């Protein structure tokens, strides 16, 4: 296929040499360069189109997609916004912008964009899919209706391959509900030919597309426990090697982890109880919590949510009912609050990935808040914090100590994931304070500024390990990119 693309590129370039002002030819050349994975040349060609026609919809959206794929997120947002400003009645532009804003957690604007797209084209499946995601994240029951309209009959999605060698063909099993392992950064489209299958909408009478490997990306047992049977049937029908078999995921929800991991000698696991909302809102809720060994302050969380969403701290029994009222779901997780503060009063959260049985340090975040996330932490503001993170990334054993390293090994072995990870802090006695451990841990590349250069090598090492895991399991050799 790529040879035919090269021939098309040669033909278009020859025609363009004779008609250098032909905008359609220049745009076609840019698209071919992008499909061939020649990203820098493609960007330059799209920019050349936009110099002549700043409102060119195709160039704006394709350039945005290329910027997003190569780590220039703010540039992608700018280009998508320009496309919407110039073409407010194009529903695809609205959906493109909505998708990236949804990923940035701007739910209100994303919802408006999807709704506007559906007002223009009520049958646009991509708008239904996006709106379903927004509503689900808000705990709105209307998500199910839009999910069905977006995915029924559209359960198999081929993603473009832009490489020059023979790709590793990956059947990526995902859930339309979410709770999926973020795989875009792992599955480089110049190396892997990916077909996504939405498990709960897959028609079992359909043949699966040709593939070398199955990657089960359905990783959130709390959100997608009812879908793992579908995942298991698809994996069995495939017969190909599977990354993260569904039986590894079934017992990895937050409450299940608290039960099965509490006996690990070098890990402190927070007491956790999954309780009906009505019981937590009742007048005797404090007594019920005490029966589960839970006092105040404690944490309340709606199962199936991540990145701190629907996750609140309750200081005392007087604030319990009001906090319960803010959270969606018929059942809530009550979680013991583990003190992750160091002597300096800063809370710390370490992340380590488990990939192919090995440990890969990914980041350390420091924050004044008990709810620590890298994107809201103090890392950008303090060079000393970044030096501490660099020490962790460069020499994990020295920073964590022998007992926490044993704890990481115990967690890795107990969970058994091919690909997963853990967020944790350190206890004064050297044990590991567990926050969460699951398959959905994301590897997020650092921003382009030089201040983050120290993070690039550890992240690249984890990504290389993930890709090597896929090729090793499929017993294939990675092509040169």
C-alpha positions in Angstrom: 0.0 0.0 0.0 2.8 2.4 0.9 4.5 1.9 -2.5 1.2 2.9 -4.2 1.1 6.0 -1.9 4.7 6.9 -2.9 3.7 6.6 -6.5 0.7 8.8 -5.9 2.9 11.4 -4.2 5.3 11.4 -7.1 2.5 11.9 -9.5 0.9 14.8 -7.5 4.4 16.4 -7.0 4.9 16.3 -10.8 1.5 17.8 -11.5 2.2 20.5 -8.8 5.5 21.4 -10.4 3.5 22.3 -13.5 0.7 24.1 -11.6 2.2 25.4 -8.4 -0.9 27.5 -7.6 -3.2 24.5 -7.6 -4.4 24.5 -4.0 -6.2 21.1 -4.3 -2.9 19.5 -5.5 -1.0 21.0 -2.6 -3.6 19.7 -0.1 -3.5 16.3 -1.7 0.3 16.3 -1.4 0.0 17.2 2.3 -2.4 14.4 3.0 -0.2 11.8 1.2 2.8 12.9 3.2 0.8 12.5 6.4 -0.4 9.0 5.4 3.2 8.1 4.7 4.3 9.2 8.2 6.4 12.0 7.0 5.1 14.3 9.7 7.4 17.3 9.3 6.9 17.5 5.6 3.2 17.1 6.0 3.0 19.9 8.5 4.9 22.2 6.2 2.6 21.3 3.3 -0.6 21.9 5.4 0.8 25.3 6.5 1.5 26.1 2.9 -2.2 25.4 2.1 -3.3 27.7 5.0 -1.0 30.5 3.8 -3.1 30.6 0.7 -6.4 29.8 2.2 -6.5 30.4 6.0 -10.1 28.9 6.2 -9.3 25.7 4.4 -11.2 23.1 6.5 -9.3 20.0 5.5 -5.9 21.6 6.1 -7.0 23.0 9.5 -8.4 19.7 10.7 -5.6 17.5 9.3 -2.9 19.8 10.7 -4.7 19.7 14.1 -4.8 16.0 14.0 -1.1 15.8 13.1 -0.2 18.3 15.9 -2.1 16.3 18.4 -0.5 13.0 17.3 3.0 14.5 17.7 2.5 16.1 21.1 1.6 19.7 20.2 -1.8 19.8 21.9 -2.2 23.5 22.3 -1.5 23.9 18.5 -4.1 21.3 17.8 -6.7 23.1 19.9 -6.0 26.4 18.1 -6.4 24.8 14.7 -9.6 23.0 15.6 -11.0 26.3 17.0 -10.1 28.0 13.8 -11.9 25.3 11.8 -15.0 25.8 13.8 -14.8 29.6 13.6 -14.5 29.5 9.8 -17.0 26.6 9.3 -19.6 26.8 12.2 -22.1 24.6 10.2 -19.7 21.7 9.6 -20.6 19.1 12.2 -17.3 17.3 11.9 -15.4 20.4 12.9 -17.6 20.7 16.0 -17.0 17.0 16.9 -13.3 17.3 16.5 -13.1 20.3 18.8 -15.5 18.6 21.2 -13.3 15.5 21.4 -10.1 17.3 22.4 -12.0 19.6 24.9 -13.6 16.4 26.4 -10.1 15.0 26.9 -9.1 18.3 28.6 -12.1 17.9 30.9 -13.9 20.9 29.5 -17.2 19.1 29.7 -19.6 22.1 29.3 -18.1 23.3 26.0 -17.6 19.8 24.7 -21.3 19.0 25.4 -22.4 22.2 23.6 -20.3 21.3 20.5 -21.7 17.8 20.3 -25.3 19.1 20.7 -24.7 21.7 18.0 -23.3 19.0 15.7 -26.4 16.8 16.3 -28.7 19.8 15.6 -27.0 20.0 12.1 -26.9 16.2 11.6 -29.0 14.2 14.0 -27.6 10.9 12.7 -23.9 11.7 13.1 -22.6 8.8 15.1 -19.4 10.5 16.2 -21.4 13.3 17.9 -23.6 10.7 19.6 -20.4 8.9 20.8 -18.9 12.2 22.1 -22.1 13.2 23.9 -22.4 9.8 25.5 -18.9 10.2 26.9 -19.7 13.7 28.3 -23.0 12.6 29.9 -21.4 9.5 31.4 -18.7 11.5 33.0 -21.4 13.7 34.5 -23.3 10.7 35.8 -26.2 11.4 33.4 -28.5 8.4 32.5 -28.9 9.9 29.0 -25.5 8.6 28.1 -26.8 5.1 27.4 -29.2 6.3 24.7 -26.5 8.3 22.9 -24.0 5.4 23.3 -26.4 3.0 21.6 -27.0 5.5 18.7 -23.2 6.0 18.4 -21.9 2.5 18.5 -24.7 0.1 17.4 -23.7 -1.1 14.0 -20.3 0.8 14.3 -18.5 -1.6 16.7 -15.4 -2.2 14.5 -13.2 0.8 13.6 -10.1 0.5 11.4 -7.4 3.1 12.3 -5.0 4.2 9.5 -1.5 2.7 9.3 1.2 5.2 8.2 4.3 3.1 8.3 6.6 1.8 5.6 7.2 -1.7 6.8 5.0 -4.7 7.6 2.9 -3.6 10.6 2.0 -5.6 13.7 -1.8 -6.0 13.4 -3.5 -5.3 16.7 -7.1 -6.1 17.6 -7.7 -3.5 20.3 -10.7 -4.4 22.5 -12.3 -1.4 24.1 -15.5 -0.4 25.8 -17.9 2.3 24.6 -18.5 3.1 28.3 -14.9 4.2 28.8 -12.6 2.7 31.4 -10.0 1.9 28.7 -6.3 1.8 28.9 -4.9 4.9 27.1 -3.1 3.2 24.2 -2.7 6.0 21.5 0.8 6.8 22.6 1.8 3.1 22.7 0.3 2.1 19.4 2.3 4.3 17.1 0.4 4.3 13.7 3.7 4.0 11.9 4.4 0.6 13.6 1.0 -0.9 14.4 -2.1 -1.4 12.3 -4.9 -1.1 14.8 -8.5 -2.2 14.6 -10.7 -1.2 17.6 -13.6 -3.4 18.6 -16.2 -2.0 21.0 -16.9 -5.1 23.0 -20.5 -4.5 24.1 -21.7 -3.7 20.6 -19.8 -6.4 18.7 -22.0 -8.6 16.6 -20.7 -12.1 17.3 -21.8 -13.3 13.8 -19.2 -11.0 12.2 -15.8 -12.3 11.4 -13.0 -10.5 13.3 -10.6 -8.6 11.1 -7.1 -10.1 10.5 -4.8 -9.5 13.4 -1.6 -10.8 15.0 -2.4 -9.9 18.6 -5.2 -9.0 20.9 -4.8 -6.0 23.3 -7.5 -5.9 25.8 -7.8 -2.2 26.8 -10.9 -2.7 28.9 -9.1 -2.1 32.2 -11.6 -0.6 34.7 -13.3 -3.5 36.6 -15.6 -1.1 38.5 -17.0 0.6 35.4 -16.8 -2.3 32.9 -17.2 -5.5 35.0 -20.3 -6.4 33.0 -18.4 -6.1 29.7 -15.6 -8.4 30.5 -17.7 -11.4 29.5 -17.9 -9.8 26.0 -14.2 -9.2 26.0 -13.6 -12.9 27.0 -15.8 -14.1 24.1 -14.0 -11.9 21.6 -10.5 -13.0 22.8 -11.6 -16.7 22.7 -12.9 -16.2 19.1 -9.7 -14.6 18.1 -7.3 -17.3 19.3 -4.4 -14.9 19.0 -2.1 -14.0 22.0 -3.8 -11.6 24.4 -2.3 -8.8 26.4 -4.2 -8.4 29.7 -6.5 -11.3 29.6 -10.0 -10.4 31.0 -9.5 -12.7 34.0 -6.6 -10.5 35.1 -8.9 -7.5 35.1 -12.0 -9.0 36.8 -10.8 -8.7 40.4 -8.9 -5.4 40.1 -11.6 -2.9 41.1 -10.8 -0.7 44.1 -12.8 -2.6 46.6 -11.7 -6.0 45.3 -8.0 -4.8 45.5 -8.5 -3.6 49.0 -9.7 -7.1 50.0 -7.1 -9.2 48.2 -4.0 -7.0 48.7 -4.5 -6.3 52.4 -2.3 -9.2 53.4 0.8 -8.0 51.6 3.6 -7.5 54.1 5.2 -4.4 52.6 2.1 -2.6 51.4 -0.4 -0.6 53.5 -3.8 -0.9 51.8 -6.5 1.5 52.9 -9.6 0.0 54.5 -12.4 0.2 51.9 -16.1 -0.5 52.0 -18.6 -0.5 49.1 -21.8 0.8 50.6 -25.3 1.7 49.4 -25.8 5.5 49.0 -29.0 5.4 51.1 -27.0 3.8 54.0 -24.3 6.5 53.8 -27.0 9.2 53.8 -28.8 7.7 56.9 -28.5 9.1 60.4 -26.6 6.1 61.6 -24.0 6.2 58.8 -21.1 6.9 61.1 -21.9 3.8 63.1 -22.0 1.7 59.9 -18.6 3.1 58.8 -17.2 2.2 62.2 -18.3 -1.4 61.7 -16.0 -1.4 58.7 -13.1 0.1 60.7 -13.6 3.5 59.1 -13.5 6.8 61.0 -13.1 10.5 60.0 -11.6 12.1 58.0 -12.3 9.6 55.2 -12.7 9.6 51.4 -15.8 9.0 49.4 -15.7 8.0 45.7 -18.1 6.9 43.0 -16.8 3.7 41.4 -15.7 3.9 37.8 -14.3 7.4 37.8 -10.7 8.5 37.6 -8.5 11.6 37.7 -10.1 12.8 40.9 -13.6 13.1 39.5 -16.4 12.3 42.0 -13.8 11.8 44.7 -14.3 13.9 47.9 -12.9 14.1 51.4 -15.3 14.1 54.4 -13.8 15.7 57.6 -16.4 14.6 60.1 -19.8 13.0 60.5 -21.6 16.3 60.2 -20.4 16.7 56.5 -21.2 13.1 55.5 -24.7 13.5 54.1 -23.9 16.6 52.2 -20.9 15.0 50.6 -22.9 11.9 49.7 -25.4 14.1 47.9 -22.7 15.4 45.6 -21.7 12.0 44.3 -23.4 9.9 41.5 -24.2 6.3 41.8 -26.3 3.9 43.9 -23.2 2.6 45.7 -20.2 4.6 46.9 -16.7 3.6 48.1 -15.8 4.7 51.6 -12.0 4.7 51.8 -9.6 5.2 54.7 -7.5 8.4 54.3 -3.8 7.5 54.1 -1.5 10.4 55.1 0.9 10.9 52.2 2.5 14.0 53.6 6.3 14.3 54.1 8.1 16.2 56.8 7.7 19.3 54.7 3.9 19.0 54.7 3.7 18.2 51.0 1.8 15.2 49.8 3.6 12.9 47.4 2.3 10.5 44.8 4.7 8.1 42.9 3.7 6.2 39.8 5.4 3.0 38.6 4.3 1.0 35.6 4.2 -2.8 35.5 5.1 -3.9 31.9 6.0 -7.4 31.0 6.8 -8.2 34.7 9.3 -5.3 35.0 9.0 -2.0 37.0 9.3 1.4 35.2 9.2 4.6 37.3 7.0 7.2 35.6 6.6 10.2 37.8 6.5 11.8 41.2 4.0 14.6 41.9 4.1 16.9 45.0 1.1 18.9 46.1 -0.3 20.8 49.1 -3.6 19.0 48.5 -4.5 15.5 49.7 -5.7 14.8 46.1 -2.5 14.6 44.1 -2.5 14.6 40.3 0.5 15.5 38.2 -1.4 18.0 36.1 -2.5 20.0 39.2 0.6 19.5 41.2 3.3 22.0 42.2 6.0 20.4 39.9 6.0 23.2 37.4 6.5 25.8 40.1 9.4 24.4 42.1 12.8 23.3 40.8 13.6 21.5 44.0 10.5 19.3 43.5 11.7 18.5 40.0 15.1 17.5 41.3 13.4 15.2 43.7 11.4 13.6 40.9 14.5 13.3 38.8 16.2 11.4 41.6 13.3 9.0 41.8 13.3 8.4 38.0 17.1 8.0 37.9 17.5 5.7 40.9 14.2 4.3 42.1 15.7 1.7 44.5 17.7 4.3 46.5 14.8 6.7 46.7 12.1 4.2 47.7 14.2 1.8 49.8 14.2 -1.9 50.1 10.9 -2.4 51.8 8.9 -0.3 49.3 10.6 -2.0 46.4 9.6 -5.4 47.9 6.1 -4.0 48.1 6.1 -3.1 44.4 7.2 -6.6 43.6 4.4 -8.0 45.8 1.8 -5.9 44.0 3.1 -6.7 40.6 2.9 -10.5 41.3 -0.5 -10.3 43.0 -2.1 -8.3 40.1 -0.4 -10.3 37.3 -1.0 -7.6 34.6 0.9 -7.7 31.4 0.5 -3.9 31.4 -0.7 -1.8 34.4 0.6 0.3 37.2 0.4 1.7 40.7 0.1 5.1 42.4 1.4 5.2 45.9 3.3 7.1 48.6 5.8 6.0 51.3 5.0 5.3 54.9 7.4 6.4 57.7 8.4 2.7 58.2 9.3 2.3 54.5 6.2 0.4 53.5 4.3 1.4 50.4 1.0 3.4 50.9 -1.3 2.2 48.2 -3.6 4.7 46.4 -4.6 2.6 43.4 -3.3 -0.2 41.2 -5.0 -1.1 37.9 -4.5 -1.6 34.2 -5.7 1.8 33.1 -2.6 3.8 34.2 -1.7 6.3 31.5 1.8 7.0 30.2 1.6 10.8 29.4 4.5 12.5 27.6 5.9 15.6 29.2 5.3 19.1 27.6 7.8 20.2 25.1 9.6 22.8 27.3 13.2 21.9 28.1 12.5 22.0 31.9 10.9 18.6 31.5 13.7 17.0 29.5 14.7 14.8 32.5 11.4 13.0 32.2 11.7 12.0 28.6 14.1 9.1 28.8 12.1 7.2 31.6 8.9 7.7 29.7 10.5 6.6 26.4 11.8 3.6 28.2 8.4 2.6 29.4 6.9 3.1 26.0 9.6 1.0 24.4 8.9 -1.7 26.9 5.2 -1.7 26.1 5.9 -2.0 22.4 8.4 -4.7 22.9 5.9 -6.6 25.0 3.4 -6.5 22.1 6.0 -7.7 19.5 7.3 -10.3 21.9 3.9 -11.8 22.7 3.0 -11.9 19.0 6.5 -13.4 18.2 7.1 -10.7 15.6 10.0 -8.4 14.9 9.5 -4.7 15.2 10.0 -2.8 11.9 12.2 0.2 11.6 10.3 3.5 11.7 
